């Protein structure tokens, strides 16, 4: 029954027997369960690793099983920490994959590869995007990590999106959570969604990306300098991976206009991202850039999290975040 929480069958049997017969030793437990003493000892080692058995304060040299209330809380917390660690590894893999693709032209600038077209200069990039817009027939998926729209960018985007929507093209866009604080952007999103577009937000995005009809994708060569150039990718394998990346992020994003949801730890997606970035040693400036907010806002979020943890330093905040279950212990 408890295998899903990391306890094997023998360990569960021994744990249950210790709760029922707290005075029983190894030999008696083996007799009651029909297990060899060696297997009982192996199960006790596993329970000790799970902190489900502890040295007895009343009987010197003996161990006792912790209560089911504490034991199950320990197992669930351990499982949650492992899931959080796995999610962090997945996020790191997403970023690494996107960065590798973006750096492709710098790694092999002189080699022309099938399915890869390098676009140099803003004029050429804009011209190529205009052609792709005219050729798109079904769907456009976009990562937009640049923060809030300006009035100029909205004026430039409206006619292009209107053209796509008039042709029945399905538009899905992912922004950073920070754009919720921009009235101009929210107004533009309302205009877009009223005409059939869909917009969601996430705490951070790995890179700017536009995918057309699941057959071509445009990414910047450098995430720090969009004017340095872009790559137009059309390889089937690459597009399959990029589409899967988009769908994965889209599934966990919040529709723009909905209230900020909190997870079981009481953290918003933006706060959870800040906790991970603080634990990784990022500065307020680096965190602000990842979130698409000002350094002042990033500092305010970090300070608020420290106050909630009752921490006086970032190191102490990291320790208390692990204890509270906000971070996996290895962080």
The 8 nearest C-alpha neighbors of each residue, nearest first, counted from 0:
[[1, 2, 3, 8, 11, 4, 6, 7],
 [2, 0, 4, 3, 6, 5, 11, 7],
 [1, 3, 6, 5, 4, 7, 0, 8],
 [2, 4, 1, 5, 6, 0, 7, 78],
 [5, 3, 2, 1, 74, 6, 78, 75],
 [4, 6, 2, 3, 7, 1, 74, 78],
 [7, 5, 2, 1, 4, 10, 11, 8],
 [6, 8, 2, 10, 9, 11, 5, 1],
 [9, 7, 11, 10, 12, 6, 2, 1],
 [8, 10, 12, 11, 7, 42, 13, 39],
 [11, 9, 42, 13, 7, 12, 8, 14],
 [10, 12, 14, 8, 9, 13, 15, 6],
 [13, 11, 9, 15, 10, 14, 16, 8],
 [12, 14, 16, 10, 11, 15, 17, 9],
 [13, 15, 11, 17, 16, 12, 10, 18],
 [14, 16, 18, 12, 17, 13, 11, 19],
 [17, 15, 13, 19, 18, 14, 20, 12],
 [16, 18, 21, 20, 14, 19, 15, 64],
 [19, 17, 15, 16, 21, 20, 64, 14],
 [18, 20, 16, 17, 21, 15, 14, 22],
 [21, 19, 17, 22, 23, 18, 16, 28],
 [20, 22, 17, 18, 23, 19, 63, 64],
 [23, 21, 20, 24, 17, 63, 19, 27],
 [24, 22, 27, 20, 21, 28, 25, 17],
 [25, 23, 27, 26, 28, 22, 61, 21],
 [24, 26, 28, 27, 29, 36, 39, 23],
 [25, 27, 29, 28, 24, 36, 30, 23],
 [28, 26, 30, 24, 29, 25, 23, 31],
 [27, 29, 25, 31, 30, 26, 24, 23],
 [28, 30, 34, 26, 32, 27, 36, 33],
 [31, 29, 27, 33, 28, 32, 26, 34],
 [30, 32, 28, 29, 33, 27, 34, 16],
 [33, 31, 29, 34, 30, 28, 12, 13],
 [32, 34, 30, 29, 31, 35, 28, 36],
 [33, 35, 29, 32, 36, 38, 39, 30],
 [36, 34, 38, 37, 29, 39, 33, 30],
 [37, 35, 39, 38, 29, 26, 40, 25],
 [38, 36, 40, 35, 39, 41, 34, 42],
 [37, 39, 41, 35, 40, 36, 42, 34],
 [40, 38, 36, 42, 41, 37, 43, 29],
 [41, 39, 43, 37, 42, 38, 36, 44],
 [40, 42, 38, 44, 39, 43, 37, 45],
 [43, 41, 10, 39, 45, 40, 44, 9],
 [44, 42, 40, 46, 45, 41, 47, 39],
 [45, 43, 47, 41, 42, 46, 40, 48],
 [44, 46, 42, 48, 43, 47, 49, 41],
 [47, 45, 43, 49, 51, 48, 44, 52],
 [46, 48, 50, 44, 52, 49, 45, 51],
 [49, 47, 45, 50, 46, 44, 51, 52],
 [48, 50, 46, 47, 51, 45, 74, 52],
 [51, 49, 47, 48, 52, 46, 53, 73],
 [50, 52, 46, 49, 65, 70, 47, 64],
 [53, 51, 64, 47, 63, 50, 65, 46],
 [52, 54, 62, 63, 55, 64, 50, 51],
 [55, 53, 62, 61, 63, 56, 60, 52],
 [56, 54, 62, 57, 58, 63, 61, 53],
 [55, 57, 58, 54, 59, 61, 62, 53],
 [56, 58, 55, 59, 61, 54, 60, 62],
 [59, 57, 55, 61, 56, 60, 62, 54],
 [58, 60, 61, 57, 55, 56, 54, 62],
 [59, 61, 58, 62, 54, 55, 56, 57],
 [62, 60, 59, 55, 58, 54, 63, 24],
 [61, 63, 54, 55, 53, 52, 60, 64],
 [62, 64, 52, 53, 55, 54, 65, 21],
 [65, 63, 52, 51, 17, 18, 66, 53],
 [66, 64, 51, 52, 70, 63, 69, 67],
 [65, 67, 68, 69, 70, 64, 18, 51],
 [68, 66, 70, 69, 71, 65, 72, 18],
 [69, 67, 66, 70, 71, 72, 65, 73],
 [70, 68, 72, 66, 67, 71, 73, 65],
 [71, 69, 67, 73, 72, 68, 51, 66],
 [70, 72, 74, 73, 68, 69, 67, 75],
 [71, 73, 69, 75, 70, 74, 76, 68],
 [74, 72, 70, 76, 71, 75, 77, 69],
 [75, 73, 71, 77, 76, 72, 4, 78],
 [74, 76, 78, 72, 77, 73, 71, 79],
 [77, 75, 79, 73, 78, 74, 72, 80],
 [78, 76, 74, 80, 75, 79, 73, 81],
 [77, 79, 75, 81, 80, 76, 74, 82],
 [80, 78, 76, 82, 81, 77, 83, 75],
 [79, 81, 327, 83, 77, 78, 82, 84],
 [82, 80, 84, 78, 83, 79, 85, 77],
 [83, 81, 85, 79, 84, 80, 86, 78],
 [82, 84, 86, 80, 85, 81, 79, 87],
 [83, 85, 81, 87, 82, 86, 327, 80],
 [84, 86, 82, 88, 87, 83, 81, 89],
 [87, 85, 89, 83, 88, 84, 82, 90],
 [86, 88, 90, 84, 89, 85, 91, 83],
 [89, 87, 91, 85, 86, 90, 92, 84],
 [88, 90, 86, 92, 87, 91, 85, 93],
 [91, 89, 87, 93, 92, 88, 86, 94],
 [90, 92, 88, 94, 93, 89, 95, 87],
 [93, 91, 95, 89, 90, 94, 96, 88],
 [94, 92, 90, 96, 91, 95, 97, 89],
 [93, 95, 205, 97, 91, 92, 96, 98],
 [94, 96, 92, 98, 93, 97, 99, 91],
 [97, 95, 99, 93, 94, 98, 92, 100],
 [96, 98, 94, 100, 99, 95, 101, 93],
 [97, 99, 101, 95, 100, 96, 102, 94],
 [100, 98, 96, 102, 101, 97, 95, 103],
 [99, 101, 103, 97, 98, 102, 96, 218],
 [102, 100, 220, 98, 99, 103, 219, 97],
 [101, 103, 99, 105, 100, 104, 220, 98],
 [104, 102, 106, 100, 105, 101, 99, 107],
 [103, 105, 108, 107, 106, 102, 220, 117],
 [106, 104, 102, 108, 103, 107, 220, 101],
 [105, 107, 103, 104, 108, 102, 109, 99],
 [106, 108, 104, 105, 109, 110, 103, 111],
 [109, 107, 104, 105, 110, 106, 103, 111],
 [108, 110, 107, 111, 104, 105, 106, 112],
 [109, 111, 107, 108, 112, 104, 106, 113],
 [110, 112, 109, 113, 115, 116, 108, 107],
 [113, 111, 115, 114, 110, 116, 107, 109],
 [112, 114, 115, 111, 234, 116, 233, 232],
 [113, 115, 234, 233, 232, 112, 116, 231],
 [116, 114, 232, 113, 112, 231, 233, 117],
 [117, 115, 231, 230, 118, 232, 114, 111],
 [118, 116, 230, 229, 231, 119, 115, 104],
 [117, 119, 229, 228, 124, 230, 123, 116],
 [120, 118, 228, 123, 117, 229, 124, 121],
 [119, 121, 122, 123, 228, 124, 226, 118],
 [120, 122, 124, 123, 226, 125, 119, 228],
 [123, 121, 125, 124, 120, 126, 119, 127],
 [122, 124, 126, 125, 121, 120, 127, 118],
 [123, 125, 121, 127, 122, 126, 118, 128],
 [126, 124, 128, 122, 127, 123, 121, 129],
 [125, 127, 123, 129, 128, 124, 122, 130],
 [128, 126, 130, 124, 129, 125, 123, 131],
 [127, 129, 131, 125, 130, 126, 132, 124],
 [128, 130, 132, 126, 127, 131, 125, 133],
 [131, 129, 127, 133, 132, 128, 134, 126],
 [132, 130, 128, 134, 133, 129, 135, 127],
 [131, 133, 129, 135, 130, 134, 128, 163],
 [134, 132, 130, 131, 135, 129, 163, 136],
 [133, 135, 131, 132, 130, 136, 129, 211],
 [136, 134, 132, 133, 131, 211, 137, 212],
 [137, 135, 168, 134, 138, 212, 166, 167],
 [136, 138, 168, 212, 169, 135, 167, 139],
 [139, 137, 169, 212, 168, 170, 211, 136],
 [138, 140, 211, 170, 210, 212, 169, 171],
 [141, 139, 171, 210, 209, 172, 170, 138],
 [142, 140, 209, 172, 208, 143, 173, 210],
 [141, 143, 208, 173, 207, 144, 172, 209],
 [142, 144, 174, 207, 145, 173, 141, 172],
 [145, 143, 146, 204, 175, 207, 174, 142],
 [146, 144, 143, 291, 147, 207, 175, 174],
 [147, 145, 291, 144, 178, 175, 177, 148],
 [146, 148, 178, 184, 181, 149, 145, 177],
 [149, 147, 184, 152, 153, 150, 146, 183],
 [148, 150, 152, 151, 153, 147, 183, 184],
 [149, 151, 153, 152, 154, 148, 183, 184],
 [150, 152, 154, 149, 153, 155, 148, 156],
 [151, 153, 155, 149, 154, 150, 148, 156],
 [152, 154, 156, 150, 155, 151, 157, 149],
 [153, 155, 151, 152, 156, 157, 150, 158],
 [154, 156, 152, 153, 157, 151, 158, 159],
 [157, 155, 153, 159, 154, 158, 152, 160],
 [156, 158, 160, 159, 154, 155, 161, 153],
 [159, 157, 161, 160, 156, 162, 155, 154],
 [160, 158, 162, 156, 161, 157, 163, 132],
 [161, 159, 163, 157, 162, 158, 164, 156],
 [160, 162, 158, 164, 163, 159, 157, 165],
 [161, 163, 159, 165, 160, 164, 158, 166],
 [164, 162, 160, 168, 166, 161, 165, 159],
 [163, 165, 167, 161, 168, 166, 162, 160],
 [166, 164, 162, 167, 163, 161, 168, 160],
 [167, 165, 163, 164, 168, 162, 136, 137],
 [166, 168, 164, 165, 169, 163, 137, 136],
 [167, 169, 137, 138, 164, 163, 166, 136],
 [168, 170, 138, 137, 139, 167, 196, 171],
 [171, 169, 196, 139, 138, 197, 140, 168],
 [170, 172, 197, 140, 198, 196, 139, 141],
 [171, 173, 141, 198, 140, 142, 197, 199],
 [172, 174, 142, 199, 200, 143, 198, 141],
 [175, 173, 200, 143, 144, 199, 176, 201],
 [174, 176, 200, 201, 177, 202, 144, 203],
 [177, 175, 200, 202, 201, 178, 179, 174],
 [176, 178, 175, 179, 180, 292, 291, 146],
 [177, 179, 147, 180, 181, 176, 146, 175],
 [180, 178, 177, 181, 176, 185, 255, 182],
 [179, 181, 178, 177, 182, 185, 147, 176],
 [180, 182, 178, 184, 183, 179, 147, 185],
 [181, 183, 185, 184, 186, 180, 179, 178],
 [184, 182, 186, 181, 185, 187, 148, 150],
 [185, 183, 187, 181, 148, 186, 182, 147],
 [184, 186, 188, 182, 187, 183, 189, 181],
 [185, 187, 189, 183, 184, 188, 182, 190],
 [188, 186, 184, 190, 185, 189, 183, 191],
 [187, 189, 191, 185, 190, 186, 192, 184],
 [190, 188, 186, 192, 191, 187, 193, 185],
 [189, 191, 187, 188, 193, 192, 186, 194],
 [190, 192, 188, 196, 189, 194, 193, 187],
 [191, 193, 196, 195, 194, 189, 197, 190],
 [194, 192, 190, 191, 195, 189, 196, 188],
 [195, 193, 192, 191, 196, 190, 164, 161],
 [194, 196, 192, 193, 197, 191, 164, 169],
 [197, 195, 192, 170, 191, 194, 171, 169],
 [196, 198, 171, 192, 170, 172, 195, 199],
 [199, 197, 172, 171, 173, 255, 254, 196],
 [200, 198, 254, 255, 173, 253, 252, 174],
 [199, 201, 174, 176, 175, 253, 173, 252],
 [200, 202, 175, 252, 176, 203, 174, 253],
 [201, 203, 269, 176, 175, 268, 290, 272],
 [204, 202, 290, 201, 289, 175, 205, 144],
 [203, 205, 144, 206, 142, 175, 201, 202],
 [206, 204, 94, 97, 203, 93, 207, 144],
 [205, 207, 204, 222, 208, 144, 97, 142],
 [206, 208, 142, 143, 144, 218, 219, 209],
 [209, 207, 218, 142, 141, 217, 206, 210],
 [208, 210, 141, 217, 216, 140, 142, 211],
 [211, 209, 216, 140, 139, 215, 213, 141],
 [210, 212, 139, 213, 215, 138, 214, 135],
 [211, 213, 138, 214, 137, 135, 139, 210],
 [214, 212, 211, 210, 215, 238, 242, 138],
 [213, 215, 212, 233, 211, 238, 216, 235],
 [216, 214, 233, 211, 232, 210, 213, 231],
 [215, 217, 210, 232, 209, 231, 211, 218],
 [216, 218, 231, 209, 230, 208, 232, 210],
 [219, 217, 208, 230, 229, 207, 101, 220],
 [220, 218, 229, 221, 225, 228, 101, 222],
 [219, 221, 101, 229, 228, 102, 230, 218],
 [222, 220, 224, 219, 223, 225, 101, 227],
 [221, 223, 224, 219, 225, 206, 220, 207],
 [222, 224, 221, 225, 227, 219, 220, 226],
 [225, 223, 221, 226, 227, 222, 219, 220],
 [226, 224, 227, 219, 221, 222, 228, 223],
 [225, 227, 228, 224, 121, 120, 229, 219],
 [228, 226, 225, 224, 221, 220, 120, 119],
 [229, 227, 119, 226, 220, 118, 120, 219],
 [228, 230, 219, 220, 118, 218, 117, 119],
 [231, 229, 117, 218, 217, 116, 118, 232],
 [230, 232, 217, 116, 216, 115, 117, 233],
 [233, 231, 115, 216, 215, 114, 234, 230],
 [232, 234, 215, 114, 214, 235, 115, 238],
 [235, 233, 114, 237, 236, 232, 238, 115],
 [234, 236, 238, 237, 239, 233, 214, 114],
 [237, 235, 239, 238, 234, 240, 233, 241],
 [236, 238, 240, 234, 239, 235, 241, 233],
 [239, 237, 241, 235, 240, 236, 242, 234],
 [238, 240, 236, 242, 237, 241, 235, 243],
 [239, 241, 243, 237, 238, 242, 244, 236],
 [242, 240, 244, 238, 243, 239, 245, 237],
 [243, 241, 245, 239, 244, 240, 238, 246],
 [242, 244, 240, 246, 241, 245, 247, 239],
 [245, 243, 241, 247, 242, 246, 240, 248],
 [244, 246, 242, 248, 247, 243, 249, 241],
 [247, 245, 249, 243, 248, 244, 250, 242],
 [246, 248, 244, 250, 245, 249, 243, 251],
 [247, 249, 245, 250, 251, 246, 252, 244],
 [250, 248, 246, 252, 251, 247, 245, 173],
 [249, 251, 247, 248, 252, 246, 253, 245],
 [250, 252, 249, 248, 253, 247, 201, 246],
 [253, 251, 249, 201, 200, 199, 250, 248],
 [252, 254, 199, 200, 255, 201, 251, 257],
 [255, 253, 199, 257, 198, 256, 200, 252],
 [256, 254, 199, 257, 198, 200, 253, 179],
 [255, 257, 254, 258, 179, 185, 253, 199],
 [258, 256, 255, 254, 259, 253, 260, 199],
 [259, 257, 260, 256, 255, 253, 254, 261],
 [258, 260, 257, 267, 261, 253, 268, 256],
 [261, 259, 267, 258, 262, 268, 266, 253],
 [262, 260, 267, 266, 265, 259, 263, 268],
 [261, 263, 265, 264, 266, 267, 260, 268],
 [262, 264, 265, 261, 266, 325, 267, 79],
 [265, 263, 262, 266, 325, 324, 261, 323],
 [264, 266, 261, 262, 263, 267, 260, 325],
 [267, 265, 261, 264, 262, 270, 271, 268],
 [266, 268, 261, 270, 269, 260, 271, 259],
 [267, 269, 271, 270, 202, 272, 266, 201],
 [268, 270, 202, 272, 267, 271, 273, 176],
 [271, 269, 273, 267, 272, 268, 266, 274],
 [270, 272, 268, 274, 273, 269, 266, 267],
 [271, 273, 269, 275, 270, 274, 276, 268],
 [272, 274, 270, 276, 275, 271, 277, 269],
 [275, 273, 271, 277, 272, 276, 278, 270],
 [276, 274, 278, 272, 273, 277, 279, 271],
 [275, 277, 279, 273, 278, 274, 281, 272],
 [278, 276, 280, 274, 279, 281, 275, 273],
 [277, 279, 275, 280, 276, 317, 274, 330],
 [280, 278, 276, 277, 281, 275, 330, 274],
 [279, 281, 277, 278, 276, 282, 275, 313],
 [282, 280, 277, 276, 279, 285, 286, 283],
 [281, 283, 285, 284, 286, 280, 277, 276],
 [284, 282, 286, 285, 294, 298, 297, 287],
 [283, 285, 287, 294, 282, 286, 288, 297],
 [286, 284, 288, 282, 287, 283, 281, 289],
 [287, 285, 283, 289, 288, 284, 282, 290],
 [288, 286, 292, 284, 294, 290, 297, 285],
 [287, 289, 291, 285, 286, 290, 284, 292],
 [288, 290, 286, 287, 291, 203, 285, 204],
 [291, 289, 287, 203, 288, 292, 202, 286],
 [290, 292, 146, 288, 289, 287, 177, 145],
 [291, 293, 287, 290, 177, 296, 288, 294],
 [292, 294, 296, 295, 287, 297, 291, 288],
 [295, 293, 297, 287, 284, 296, 283, 298],
 [294, 296, 298, 293, 297, 299, 283, 292],
 [295, 297, 299, 293, 298, 294, 292, 300],
 [296, 298, 294, 287, 300, 299, 295, 283],
 [299, 297, 295, 301, 296, 300, 283, 302],
 [298, 300, 296, 302, 297, 301, 303, 295],
 [299, 301, 303, 297, 302, 298, 304, 296],
 [302, 300, 298, 304, 299, 303, 297, 305],
 [303, 301, 305, 299, 304, 300, 298, 306],
 [302, 304, 306, 300, 305, 301, 299, 307],
 [303, 305, 307, 301, 306, 302, 308, 300],
 [306, 304, 308, 302, 310, 307, 303, 316],
 [307, 305, 309, 303, 308, 304, 310, 302],
 [306, 308, 304, 305, 309, 303, 310, 302],
 [307, 309, 305, 306, 310, 304, 316, 319],
 [310, 308, 306, 307, 305, 311, 316, 319],
 [309, 311, 316, 305, 308, 315, 312, 306],
 [312, 310, 315, 309, 313, 305, 316, 306],
 [313, 311, 315, 314, 310, 316, 305, 317],
 [312, 314, 316, 315, 317, 311, 310, 305],
 [313, 315, 317, 316, 312, 318, 278, 310],
 [314, 316, 318, 312, 317, 313, 310, 319],
 [317, 315, 313, 310, 319, 314, 318, 305],
 [316, 318, 320, 314, 315, 319, 278, 313],
 [319, 317, 315, 321, 316, 320, 322, 314],
 [318, 320, 322, 316, 321, 317, 323, 315],
 [321, 319, 325, 317, 323, 322, 318, 326],
 [322, 320, 326, 324, 319, 318, 323, 328],
 [323, 321, 319, 324, 320, 318, 325, 328],
 [322, 324, 320, 321, 325, 319, 326, 308],
 [325, 323, 321, 326, 322, 320, 327, 80],
 [324, 326, 320, 323, 321, 264, 327, 322],
 [327, 325, 321, 324, 320, 328, 330, 80],
 [328, 326, 80, 329, 330, 84, 321, 83],
 [327, 329, 330, 321, 326, 80, 322, 324],
 [330, 328, 327, 326, 84, 321, 80, 81],
 [329, 328, 327, 278, 326, 279, 321, 317]]
